[in-house]
Amino acid sequence: MGQNRRLQLSITAKKLTNLHYAIVGKSNPFAIVTVRGDNPDNAPTVIGHTETVYNNLNPTFATNIILEGYRFGVPLYVEVGLFDFKSKLTGKTERDLSAQSSSMNVSVTGNVTDSDVLTGIKDGTFDHKVMGTALFEVGEVLGARGNVAAKDIQTGGAVYIHIERSTAEGDLGQMKFQLRAHKIYNKRTLGTSSPFFELFRRVERPTGASWTNIYRSNVCRGDLNPVWESASLDMETFSNGDMDRIIKIVVNDHRKGGKSKMIGAVEMSVRHFVEAIPDQPFEIVGKEGKVVGNLGITR
């Protein structure tokens, strides 16, 4: 059979059922990924989990999951479980939690890789509500158009996974960076925008190019000159070994209920991002082609 390969798995979900039965608020989904080896009936092993996306029934998770040791031609079953995070366990409000970066919200989700978590899910003692599970065979996903597959889940909605072959044989190290913006356009008639940014990498597919979310920053409330928290991102996730790969930085205005509004975006290569002169201004361009602020990259 073929040699062992590393794969990168990204997850989105659409039209999930709201398991918050209160009048106000929506579910807070996160995903746990397990592998079952070459037989779907095998006992699952947890390999990772995503951040929690608060008040959102159509989440795009910024956390990529690394799948080690895949052998082409050998069946490998991966299961994605979606759960509604119980935010009360943190002692923080959902408003504050939703303003945190994706990396921070991975840690907030907790140690969901312990073996007793699977037992808790099975016997109903897990702290978070089960939204549903979906089982995928990796070879079938890699053979699908665009390396994308979707499955319906039990409580409603569907989970989508995209798998990309990793060009690296191992860890490419971490890249630390910090972004700031200057004179961002205010999207609000009343009050001041609360900007955050999302980082996407371009994925070429037979159906056309698409974008995979790989990082979401913290929110700077009411600030048109935001300085976001420093971040550290895995270079394998960031570039997959291609320094000429195109990335996109999208600046959004954070709103309640997950209904953020785009302010503008910047596109550049990974190389341009890594080699940028500190605080060199990059124009943030809005949907109508107008400049809506400037972005600076610092180390």
Backbone bond lengths (Angstrom), bond angles and torsions (degrees), N, CA, C in turn:
res aa  C-N    CA-C-N  psi(-1)  N-CA   C-N-CA  omega(-1)  CA-C   N-CA-C  phi
1 M - - - 1.458 - - 1.530 109.94 -
2 G 1.319 116.32 173.99 1.449 121.63 -176.63 1.517 112.39 -70.81
3 Q 1.348 113.66 167.85 1.453 119.36 -178.82 1.524 111.11 -72.79
4 N 1.340 115.27 161.47 1.453 120.58 178.05 1.532 109.83 -69.57
5 R 1.328 116.06 140.18 1.454 121.09 -179.93 1.522 110.49 -134.52
6 R 1.333 114.37 152.32 1.461 121.45 171.97 1.524 108.31 -92.12
7 L 1.323 115.40 139.31 1.460 121.26 178.64 1.518 109.36 -125.72
8 Q 1.333 116.11 151.84 1.453 121.87 176.27 1.522 108.53 -114.44
9 L 1.308 115.23 128.13 1.460 121.48 -175.03 1.528 109.17 -116.19
10 S 1.328 116.99 124.37 1.468 121.62 176.00 1.531 108.77 -116.38
11 I 1.337 115.37 149.92 1.466 121.05 -169.67 1.527 110.94 -130.54
12 T 1.322 115.31 137.30 1.458 122.26 168.82 1.529 107.48 -134.75
13 A 1.306 115.93 166.12 1.467 120.76 175.90 1.522 108.81 -144.33
14 K 1.318 116.31 153.22 1.461 120.90 -177.59 1.530 111.13 -137.98
15 K 1.316 113.84 144.39 1.467 122.82 173.99 1.531 112.61 54.28
16 L 1.338 115.57 44.06 1.459 119.49 176.95 1.523 110.33 -69.65
17 T 1.308 115.93 152.57 1.460 121.13 176.01 1.525 109.75 -79.90
18 N 1.315 116.59 135.41 1.459 121.46 179.41 1.525 109.64 -75.89
19 L 1.331 116.91 116.21 1.465 121.08 179.24 1.520 112.34 -95.08
20 H 1.344 116.72 2.53 1.462 120.51 170.56 1.519 107.57 -84.06
21 Y 1.300 116.39 114.05 1.456 119.27 -174.27 1.520 112.84 -90.12
22 A 1.337 115.86 0.68 1.461 119.45 175.82 1.527 109.04 -72.96
23 I 1.326 115.90 161.96 1.460 120.76 -179.63 1.517 110.38 -64.46
24 V 1.329 116.42 -37.32 1.458 121.79 -177.70 1.528 109.99 -107.70
25 G 1.325 115.85 140.15 1.462 120.23 173.78 1.514 113.83 105.17
26 K 1.328 114.53 156.83 1.450 122.00 178.69 1.527 108.85 -128.27
27 S 1.307 115.09 169.01 1.460 120.30 178.60 1.521 111.45 -63.04
28 N 1.342 114.42 157.38 1.467 122.72 179.92 1.530 108.54 -116.25
29 P 1.332 118.76 81.77 1.465 119.71 -172.07 1.529 114.79 -75.45
30 F 1.325 114.46 144.69 1.461 122.62 166.01 1.514 107.51 -142.14
31 A 1.330 116.77 162.27 1.462 121.24 -175.86 1.519 111.49 -120.11
32 I 1.327 115.57 141.82 1.460 123.18 170.33 1.524 106.97 -114.83
33 V 1.334 116.70 131.22 1.460 121.52 -177.81 1.523 109.27 -110.54
34 T 1.330 115.72 129.45 1.466 121.70 177.46 1.522 109.54 -125.82
35 V 1.328 116.07 156.95 1.467 121.21 174.09 1.530 108.24 -115.90
36 R 1.345 115.10 148.54 1.468 121.69 179.78 1.527 112.02 -121.91
37 G 1.336 117.19 16.99 1.454 119.74 178.38 1.518 112.02 67.47
38 D 1.333 116.45 -145.59 1.462 120.64 -174.18 1.516 113.52 -90.07
39 N 1.339 116.99 4.83 1.468 120.71 -178.92 1.528 109.15 -136.35
40 P 1.340 118.26 125.90 1.470 119.75 -178.71 1.516 114.00 -63.47
41 D 1.352 117.20 -15.37 1.464 121.13 -180.00 1.534 112.37 -89.44
42 N 1.323 117.26 -4.26 1.470 119.79 178.69 1.527 110.78 -67.13
43 A 1.327 116.14 157.42 1.460 120.75 175.81 1.526 109.23 -66.46
44 P 1.341 117.92 138.00 1.468 120.77 -177.71 1.525 112.51 -77.81
45 T 1.320 114.96 151.25 1.463 122.90 173.91 1.523 108.18 -125.09
46 V 1.321 117.17 126.01 1.465 121.18 -179.23 1.526 109.85 -72.10
47 I 1.359 116.56 131.45 1.468 120.33 177.41 1.531 112.07 -116.77
48 G 1.322 118.41 -7.78 1.456 118.77 177.75 1.512 112.35 166.37
49 H 1.335 114.94 170.68 1.458 120.42 176.42 1.518 110.03 -146.09
50 T 1.304 115.55 158.54 1.462 121.45 -179.55 1.521 110.76 -91.82
51 E 1.314 114.33 177.79 1.463 120.39 168.43 1.523 109.63 -73.68
52 T 1.325 116.78 167.58 1.456 122.15 171.55 1.526 108.45 -90.05
53 V 1.336 115.73 135.08 1.464 121.30 174.01 1.525 106.78 -107.87
54 Y 1.312 116.88 114.86 1.461 121.35 -169.28 1.529 112.85 -84.83
55 N 1.341 113.73 141.89 1.470 121.65 175.33 1.525 111.69 52.11
56 N 1.319 116.35 52.45 1.461 119.36 -174.55 1.524 110.10 -150.01
57 L 1.323 116.45 123.36 1.467 121.37 179.99 1.528 111.99 -99.97
58 N 1.335 115.99 3.09 1.472 121.80 176.54 1.533 108.90 -132.87
59 P 1.328 117.26 58.97 1.469 119.99 -171.35 1.526 113.75 -73.64
60 T 1.327 114.89 143.20 1.459 123.19 167.53 1.521 106.13 -114.36
61 F 1.309 117.37 112.77 1.459 121.57 -175.45 1.526 109.70 -84.37
62 A 1.332 116.02 131.53 1.465 121.37 -178.39 1.524 112.53 -84.51
63 T 1.327 117.61 -12.86 1.462 121.78 -177.94 1.525 110.43 -86.15
64 N 1.317 116.59 116.98 1.464 121.25 174.07 1.525 109.61 -86.80
65 I 1.321 115.95 142.84 1.459 121.77 179.65 1.524 108.70 -104.86
66 I 1.332 116.61 129.16 1.469 121.56 178.19 1.526 109.14 -90.01
67 L 1.306 115.12 127.81 1.464 122.49 178.59 1.529 108.10 -109.47
68 E 1.314 116.31 114.20 1.462 122.03 -175.22 1.532 111.51 -91.95
69 G 1.334 115.24 148.45 1.457 121.25 165.99 1.504 116.69 72.44
70 Y 1.338 117.96 25.24 1.465 118.79 177.43 1.528 109.89 -72.45
71 R 1.327 116.60 134.42 1.461 122.22 177.92 1.521 108.59 -114.55
72 F 1.324 115.89 120.41 1.453 120.68 -179.73 1.524 110.15 -61.84
73 G 1.311 115.25 132.65 1.451 121.03 -178.54 1.510 113.92 94.82
74 V 1.335 117.34 -11.15 1.464 121.92 178.18 1.529 108.47 -107.33
75 P 1.323 119.55 123.03 1.466 120.74 -178.58 1.534 111.61 -57.97
76 L 1.316 115.14 141.12 1.459 121.07 176.50 1.526 107.85 -144.11
77 Y 1.327 115.26 120.66 1.460 121.02 -176.68 1.526 110.98 -101.79
78 V 1.318 114.35 130.13 1.458 122.47 -179.78 1.525 107.83 -122.00
79 E 1.325 115.49 133.67 1.468 119.84 179.10 1.529 109.57 -116.50
80 V 1.329 115.45 133.35 1.456 122.12 176.54 1.528 108.17 -110.19
81 G 1.325 115.31 119.67 1.463 120.53 176.45 1.519 109.82 -106.47
82 L 1.317 117.42 132.19 1.461 121.67 176.94 1.520 109.14 -105.86
83 F 1.335 115.60 137.99 1.462 122.05 -176.33 1.524 110.02 -135.44
84 D 1.328 114.71 151.24 1.467 121.79 177.85 1.524 107.62 -96.99
85 F 1.326 115.82 108.61 1.454 121.65 -174.16 1.531 111.34 -66.65
86 K 1.327 115.84 133.35 1.464 122.21 178.43 1.521 108.70 -89.50
87 S 1.326 115.93 94.00 1.465 121.02 -171.10 1.526 113.01 -66.89
88 K 1.329 118.10 -22.76 1.467 120.57 -179.46 1.521 112.07 -60.14
89 L 1.329 116.90 -23.82 1.464 120.61 -178.48 1.525 112.08 -65.67
90 T 1.330 117.40 -21.41 1.465 121.01 -176.41 1.523 112.79 -85.97
91 G 1.328 117.62 -19.58 1.460 120.75 -175.36 1.512 112.99 78.54
92 K 1.352 116.84 8.01 1.462 121.57 178.19 1.519 110.23 -114.61
93 T 1.326 116.11 159.71 1.461 120.45 176.13 1.525 109.22 -78.61
94 E 1.328 115.70 154.79 1.460 119.36 176.77 1.525 110.86 -64.60
95 R 1.310 117.60 -28.43 1.469 121.10 176.93 1.526 110.21 -61.61
96 D 1.343 116.28 -44.51 1.459 119.87 179.19 1.526 111.65 -71.70
97 L 1.319 117.02 -39.00 1.462 120.37 179.98 1.526 111.41 -64.30
98 S 1.326 116.66 -40.85 1.462 120.37 -177.82 1.517 112.06 -69.46
99 A 1.341 117.22 -17.20 1.467 121.39 179.30 1.530 112.33 -86.96
100 Q 1.334 117.90 -3.00 1.461 121.81 -179.82 1.524 110.96 -84.97
101 S 1.325 116.43 161.10 1.461 121.29 178.30 1.526 110.63 -70.77
102 S 1.344 115.55 162.82 1.462 119.91 179.32 1.526 111.18 -62.65
103 S 1.339 117.75 -38.17 1.464 119.78 179.40 1.519 111.50 -66.17
104 M 1.330 117.11 -37.17 1.459 120.14 176.67 1.523 110.60 -66.36
105 N 1.332 116.93 -38.65 1.458 119.87 -178.48 1.521 112.97 -75.43
106 V 1.335 117.67 -15.71 1.470 119.39 169.49 1.519 109.18 -67.27
107 S 1.328 116.57 -45.01 1.470 120.38 -179.16 1.522 111.19 -70.51
108 V 1.328 117.84 -33.75 1.462 121.25 178.27 1.520 110.96 -64.25
109 T 1.341 115.48 -36.26 1.466 119.47 179.15 1.518 111.06 -57.41
110 G 1.341 115.99 -29.33 1.456 119.11 172.46 1.505 113.42 100.93
111 N 1.318 114.74 -176.72 1.454 121.88 -177.91 1.522 109.68 -84.58
112 V 1.336 115.54 78.07 1.462 119.85 -177.97 1.525 111.56 -89.22
113 T 1.324 117.36 12.74 1.460 119.83 178.12 1.529 112.35 -99.90
114 D 1.313 118.13 1.50 1.465 120.36 177.19 1.523 110.54 -67.11
115 S 1.313 116.09 147.30 1.468 120.04 -178.02 1.519 112.35 -62.75
116 D 1.341 117.26 -28.63 1.469 118.48 -177.28 1.518 112.10 -73.64
117 V 1.348 117.85 -14.27 1.459 120.19 177.05 1.523 110.25 -62.70
118 L 1.330 116.69 -44.51 1.463 120.14 -179.54 1.526 111.13 -61.43
119 T 1.336 115.82 -38.09 1.464 119.28 176.10 1.518 110.44 -65.22
120 G 1.337 116.53 -41.46 1.458 120.61 179.22 1.505 112.83 -62.52
121 I 1.328 116.80 -38.42 1.459 120.96 177.54 1.527 109.71 -65.10
122 K 1.320 115.37 -41.46 1.467 120.17 -176.76 1.524 112.35 -67.97
123 D 1.352 117.03 -41.44 1.471 118.57 -175.94 1.531 113.76 -97.73
124 G 1.347 117.25 4.35 1.460 120.37 174.07 1.507 115.45 85.71
125 T 1.345 118.00 12.72 1.466 119.84 -179.30 1.529 112.48 -99.82
126 F 1.334 116.89 2.29 1.465 119.89 177.82 1.526 108.74 -66.01
127 D 1.339 116.71 142.68 1.460 121.36 -173.02 1.524 114.04 -67.74
128 H 1.323 117.64 -21.29 1.457 121.01 -171.28 1.529 110.91 -114.38
129 K 1.332 116.62 144.37 1.463 121.09 -178.13 1.523 111.36 -68.47
130 V 1.325 115.23 138.98 1.463 121.29 177.33 1.526 109.18 -80.23
131 M 1.333 116.08 122.68 1.460 120.91 176.74 1.524 111.10 -91.92
132 G 1.328 116.26 -26.52 1.457 119.86 177.78 1.516 111.71 150.02
133 T 1.331 115.68 168.38 1.463 121.87 179.50 1.523 109.38 -132.93
134 A 1.327 115.33 156.38 1.458 121.40 177.10 1.518 108.89 -143.04
135 L 1.326 116.04 132.86 1.457 122.42 -177.63 1.534 109.77 -105.34
136 F 1.340 116.47 129.81 1.463 121.97 -179.42 1.521 109.56 -125.33
137 E 1.330 116.04 146.59 1.460 120.75 170.60 1.525 106.67 -100.93
138 V 1.321 116.87 122.84 1.461 122.02 -169.81 1.525 112.15 -57.98
139 G 1.332 117.96 -43.51 1.462 121.13 -179.68 1.515 112.29 -60.22
140 E 1.331 117.20 -36.72 1.460 120.64 178.32 1.525 111.26 -67.61
141 V 1.326 116.26 -37.23 1.466 119.54 178.35 1.527 110.14 -66.99
142 L 1.351 116.77 -43.59 1.464 120.77 179.51 1.530 111.41 -65.15
143 G 1.319 116.92 -26.24 1.464 120.86 178.86 1.509 113.67 -88.33
144 A 1.318 116.57 -8.39 1.468 120.71 -179.22 1.525 110.58 -79.72
145 R 1.301 117.45 159.26 1.464 122.48 179.88 1.529 109.63 -61.49
146 G 1.330 115.35 121.41 1.455 119.82 179.89 1.515 114.49 76.28
147 N 1.352 117.66 7.07 1.476 122.00 -177.89 1.526 111.95 57.87
148 V 1.338 115.39 37.47 1.460 121.90 -178.44 1.526 109.25 -124.52
149 A 1.328 115.99 139.76 1.465 120.90 175.58 1.521 108.99 -141.61
150 A 1.322 115.84 153.97 1.464 121.76 -178.68 1.518 109.56 -134.46
151 K 1.329 115.76 146.05 1.461 122.15 175.47 1.532 109.21 -138.80
152 D 1.315 116.47 140.60 1.464 120.82 172.97 1.521 109.50 -71.31
153 I 1.339 116.29 149.45 1.461 120.07 176.48 1.528 110.00 -114.80
154 Q 1.329 116.06 168.11 1.453 121.98 -164.48 1.535 114.98 -65.62
155 T 1.320 118.40 -37.75 1.468 119.66 -176.29 1.518 112.90 -90.47
156 G 1.324 116.81 -1.26 1.458 120.62 179.33 1.513 112.10 118.99
157 G 1.323 115.19 146.17 1.450 120.47 -177.61 1.518 111.03 92.92
158 A 1.320 115.27 -176.06 1.463 120.49 -176.62 1.518 110.37 -141.71
159 V 1.335 114.58 152.49 1.465 121.11 175.05 1.521 107.95 -112.78
160 Y 1.328 116.05 138.50 1.460 123.28 -179.22 1.525 108.70 -118.05
161 I 1.333 116.28 138.25 1.456 118.97 173.42 1.528 109.37 -126.22
162 H 1.315 114.53 144.17 1.466 121.63 173.50 1.525 106.56 -122.01
163 I 1.330 116.49 132.50 1.459 121.15 -179.85 1.521 109.18 -117.04
164 E 1.317 115.16 131.23 1.466 121.32 177.31 1.519 109.02 -123.02
165 R 1.315 115.99 134.26 1.459 120.65 176.36 1.523 109.30 -68.21
166 S 1.310 116.08 133.38 1.455 120.36 178.41 1.517 109.36 -84.96
167 T 1.339 116.15 131.53 1.463 119.85 179.20 1.519 111.88 -81.90
168 A 1.325 116.45 -13.34 1.464 121.05 -177.77 1.524 110.56 -92.20
169 E 1.317 116.06 146.61 1.454 121.16 176.16 1.523 111.30 -85.56
170 G 1.312 116.04 -14.02 1.463 119.84 -179.40 1.512 110.94 -164.98
171 D 1.304 115.34 -163.58 1.454 122.58 -175.64 1.531 111.10 -64.38
172 L 1.342 116.86 130.01 1.460 122.06 177.57 1.522 112.02 -96.29
173 G 1.320 116.32 3.73 1.454 119.88 179.28 1.525 112.58 92.02
174 Q 1.325 114.84 177.56 1.452 122.27 -177.53 1.529 110.80 -108.55
175 M 1.320 115.68 147.71 1.454 120.76 173.31 1.531 108.41 -115.63
176 K 1.309 116.23 122.52 1.454 121.12 178.40 1.520 109.09 -99.70
177 F 1.321 115.98 137.06 1.453 120.48 -178.71 1.523 110.04 -155.59
178 Q 1.303 115.13 165.98 1.452 121.86 174.40 1.525 107.97 -144.14
179 L 1.319 116.41 137.67 1.459 121.63 178.78 1.520 110.31 -112.78
180 R 1.328 114.51 148.74 1.458 121.31 173.16 1.517 107.63 -140.55
181 A 1.305 116.72 158.43 1.460 120.82 179.08 1.522 109.34 -133.79
182 H 1.340 114.87 158.42 1.464 120.88 -175.52 1.525 109.68 -133.77
183 K 1.317 115.50 129.37 1.467 123.11 176.11 1.525 112.28 54.51
184 I 1.350 115.01 53.55 1.458 120.11 175.79 1.529 109.85 -69.69
185 Y 1.312 115.63 141.62 1.469 121.08 177.65 1.529 109.91 -64.40
186 N 1.311 116.45 134.08 1.462 121.79 179.51 1.527 110.06 -82.94
187 K 1.338 116.93 115.40 1.465 121.66 -177.39 1.522 113.28 -81.08
188 R 1.330 117.21 -5.96 1.462 119.79 -172.67 1.529 111.83 -106.20
189 T 1.343 114.10 141.16 1.465 119.95 174.15 1.514 109.83 -76.32
190 L 1.326 115.05 -41.52 1.464 121.42 176.41 1.524 108.59 -112.85
191 G 1.313 117.48 126.50 1.455 120.95 179.95 1.520 112.22 87.35
192 T 1.330 115.26 -170.66 1.459 122.52 -175.49 1.522 110.09 -124.10
193 S 1.313 116.19 140.07 1.464 121.49 -179.70 1.523 111.83 -57.95
194 S 1.331 115.23 150.66 1.463 123.35 177.59 1.528 108.00 -117.53
195 P 1.329 117.85 87.95 1.466 120.66 -170.13 1.528 115.31 -78.30
196 F 1.309 114.18 146.63 1.460 123.10 166.60 1.521 106.26 -142.24
197 F 1.333 117.12 164.46 1.465 118.73 178.61 1.517 110.57 -123.61
198 E 1.317 114.38 154.72 1.459 122.56 173.46 1.522 107.87 -122.68
199 L 1.324 115.02 141.49 1.460 121.80 -179.13 1.525 108.41 -110.30
200 F 1.332 115.69 126.93 1.461 121.90 -178.63 1.524 109.80 -123.00
201 R 1.337 116.17 149.05 1.460 120.48 170.58 1.526 108.51 -112.69
202 R 1.311 115.38 145.14 1.457 121.65 -177.22 1.532 109.82 -78.73
203 V 1.324 115.57 136.02 1.460 122.07 178.13 1.526 107.97 -122.72
204 E 1.331 116.45 122.99 1.458 121.09 178.77 1.528 108.85 -86.96
205 R 1.335 115.51 126.36 1.459 120.99 -179.65 1.526 109.82 -132.05
206 P 1.339 117.44 159.23 1.475 119.88 178.06 1.529 112.52 -58.59
207 T 1.313 116.19 -28.12 1.461 120.42 -179.58 1.524 112.03 -85.43
208 G 1.344 116.85 -0.29 1.455 121.41 -177.12 1.514 110.55 117.91
209 A 1.307 115.25 165.15 1.463 120.02 -177.80 1.523 111.03 -69.21
210 S 1.326 115.46 147.21 1.459 121.53 174.90 1.521 107.79 -138.30
211 W 1.324 116.27 177.66 1.459 121.38 -175.74 1.524 110.02 -125.53
212 T 1.326 116.23 134.12 1.460 122.54 176.99 1.522 109.45 -108.09
213 N 1.316 116.26 125.35 1.467 121.90 179.79 1.530 109.17 -72.59
214 I 1.348 116.93 128.44 1.464 119.62 -179.48 1.531 112.96 -124.07
215 Y 1.341 117.49 -7.76 1.464 118.87 176.99 1.524 109.37 -164.27
216 R 1.337 115.20 144.58 1.469 121.99 175.26 1.523 107.39 -131.56
217 S 1.312 117.29 128.09 1.468 121.25 -175.26 1.521 111.67 -82.52
218 N 1.319 114.18 175.68 1.466 120.16 169.84 1.528 109.27 -73.44
219 V 1.323 115.97 166.65 1.467 122.52 179.78 1.531 109.09 -98.90
220 C 1.336 116.28 133.64 1.467 121.71 173.31 1.532 107.07 -102.98
221 R 1.316 115.78 100.09 1.466 120.06 -172.68 1.531 112.08 -69.20
222 G 1.339 115.16 131.10 1.454 121.42 174.15 1.511 114.34 57.19
223 D 1.334 117.49 42.22 1.462 120.76 -173.80 1.532 109.56 -137.37
224 L 1.326 116.96 114.53 1.460 121.46 179.48 1.522 112.49 -90.86
225 N 1.331 116.57 1.95 1.469 122.75 173.97 1.529 108.79 -130.18
226 P 1.335 117.24 59.67 1.467 120.67 -170.88 1.521 113.81 -72.28
227 V 1.315 114.89 145.21 1.464 122.59 168.15 1.520 105.55 -119.24
228 W 1.319 116.14 105.23 1.461 119.67 -175.63 1.524 111.19 -79.51
229 E 1.317 115.82 160.80 1.457 121.27 -179.61 1.526 111.04 -62.23
230 S 1.319 115.52 148.91 1.461 120.72 175.64 1.532 109.43 -61.38
231 A 1.318 115.47 148.83 1.458 120.40 -177.94 1.520 109.90 -133.16
232 S 1.317 115.85 155.71 1.455 122.67 174.74 1.523 107.27 -129.31
233 L 1.328 115.63 123.59 1.456 119.98 -174.77 1.522 110.05 -126.50
234 D 1.324 115.33 136.92 1.455 121.67 178.19 1.529 109.86 -64.44
235 M 1.332 117.79 126.21 1.465 121.16 -177.15 1.525 112.58 -65.77
236 E 1.319 116.92 -26.93 1.460 119.33 176.88 1.523 110.00 -65.08
237 T 1.328 115.97 -42.01 1.458 120.51 176.26 1.522 111.31 -68.33
238 F 1.327 115.50 -38.84 1.456 121.50 -174.69 1.532 112.16 -68.27
239 S 1.327 116.67 -49.39 1.466 119.78 -171.88 1.520 115.09 -121.72
240 N 1.337 116.76 -20.55 1.467 122.49 -172.63 1.528 110.70 51.86
241 G 1.345 115.41 38.07 1.456 120.57 175.43 1.517 115.62 83.16
242 D 1.346 118.04 0.17 1.462 121.93 -177.98 1.528 109.36 -110.64
243 M 1.328 116.73 101.55 1.460 120.27 -177.88 1.523 113.04 -71.43
244 D 1.323 117.27 -14.99 1.471 120.61 178.47 1.525 112.28 -95.95
245 R 1.298 116.48 5.43 1.463 120.51 177.46 1.529 109.85 -64.60
246 I 1.325 115.90 142.75 1.464 120.63 -178.78 1.530 109.75 -87.11
247 I 1.314 115.20 134.00 1.460 121.57 174.15 1.521 108.89 -119.96
248 K 1.300 115.55 160.81 1.469 121.31 179.43 1.520 109.40 -133.22
249 I 1.327 115.61 131.93 1.461 122.14 175.36 1.521 107.05 -107.46
250 V 1.308 116.75 116.25 1.461 122.14 -178.13 1.526 108.66 -108.31
251 V 1.318 116.60 124.33 1.458 122.13 177.70 1.526 108.30 -99.05
252 N 1.329 116.00 126.46 1.462 122.44 -176.66 1.520 111.40 -122.00
253 D 1.322 114.80 158.48 1.462 121.97 171.80 1.523 107.42 -98.77
254 H 1.326 116.87 115.94 1.465 121.97 -176.54 1.527 111.06 -70.11
255 R 1.326 115.71 129.84 1.461 121.66 177.52 1.527 110.08 -127.64
256 K 1.300 115.67 161.78 1.461 121.09 178.66 1.532 110.35 -65.12
257 G 1.319 115.49 152.80 1.459 120.87 174.63 1.513 114.40 70.83
258 G 1.344 117.68 18.08 1.451 120.42 177.00 1.513 115.19 76.06
259 K 1.328 117.51 9.07 1.469 121.48 -177.45 1.530 110.79 -96.69
260 S 1.301 115.70 61.41 1.463 120.30 179.74 1.523 110.14 -72.36
261 K 1.332 115.85 154.74 1.457 121.46 -180.00 1.524 109.88 -117.19
262 M 1.327 115.05 134.45 1.459 120.38 -179.69 1.528 110.52 -70.44
263 I 1.329 115.20 133.72 1.465 121.27 173.99 1.524 109.83 -94.20
264 G 1.330 116.25 -48.61 1.461 120.84 179.45 1.512 111.24 -179.69
265 A 1.333 116.68 -179.86 1.461 120.85 -175.01 1.523 111.59 -146.94
266 V 1.342 114.53 160.12 1.461 123.48 175.56 1.525 107.30 -130.88
267 E 1.325 117.71 133.44 1.458 121.77 174.84 1.517 109.81 -116.02
268 M 1.332 115.67 142.48 1.467 121.56 177.96 1.521 108.35 -163.90
269 S 1.333 117.03 171.13 1.460 120.69 175.29 1.526 109.62 -82.24
270 V 1.322 115.87 161.64 1.470 120.48 174.28 1.519 109.92 -58.02
271 R 1.334 116.29 -42.19 1.461 120.63 -179.46 1.534 111.12 -59.68
272 H 1.323 116.18 -43.92 1.461 120.95 -179.82 1.525 110.21 -63.03
273 F 1.319 116.35 -39.32 1.465 121.31 178.62 1.527 110.76 -64.21
274 V 1.332 115.62 -48.18 1.467 120.73 -176.42 1.523 111.86 -67.03
275 E 1.339 116.69 -36.22 1.462 120.83 -175.61 1.526 113.69 -95.53
276 A 1.333 117.27 6.61 1.467 120.85 -177.73 1.523 110.89 -61.23
277 I 1.324 115.38 138.88 1.457 121.17 174.63 1.528 107.71 -68.77
278 P 1.339 118.63 132.87 1.469 120.26 -178.78 1.531 112.25 -50.85
279 D 1.340 113.65 128.55 1.463 123.09 178.03 1.525 113.83 65.56
280 Q 1.344 117.51 13.57 1.466 119.50 170.83 1.530 108.11 -61.01
281 P 1.335 119.21 127.18 1.463 120.04 -174.96 1.529 112.97 -76.19
282 F 1.320 115.98 131.57 1.458 122.86 172.17 1.532 107.42 -115.27
283 E 1.306 116.54 132.15 1.455 119.71 -177.71 1.525 111.33 -72.80
284 I 1.321 115.56 129.80 1.461 122.17 173.32 1.522 106.61 -89.11
285 V 1.326 116.31 122.03 1.467 121.07 -174.32 1.520 110.16 -108.67
286 G 1.328 116.65 127.65 1.460 122.12 179.02 1.514 112.63 -80.39
287 K 1.337 116.20 178.56 1.465 121.91 -175.85 1.524 112.28 -60.91
288 E 1.310 118.19 -30.52 1.457 121.43 -177.46 1.529 112.08 -91.24
289 G 1.328 116.97 9.70 1.446 120.77 177.90 1.512 114.76 84.06
290 K 1.312 117.17 7.11 1.460 120.97 -179.89 1.523 110.41 -91.74
291 V 1.340 115.93 147.10 1.459 120.76 176.05 1.528 108.67 -74.44
292 V 1.341 115.68 125.50 1.478 120.78 -175.37 1.526 111.52 -118.28
293 G 1.324 117.53 19.34 1.443 121.97 178.54 1.511 111.71 146.75
294 N 1.319 117.30 179.44 1.448 122.95 178.08 1.532 110.02 -125.86
295 L 1.325 114.79 146.13 1.466 121.33 -178.50 1.516 109.21 -118.06
296 G 1.325 116.55 137.48 1.450 121.83 176.28 1.519 111.40 -122.21
297 I 1.336 116.87 142.87 1.465 122.80 179.58 1.525 108.09 -111.70
298 T 1.313 116.82 125.02 1.454 120.76 177.28 1.517 108.93 -120.76
299 R 1.316 116.81 166.76 1.468 121.87 178.44 1.535 107.89 -115.86
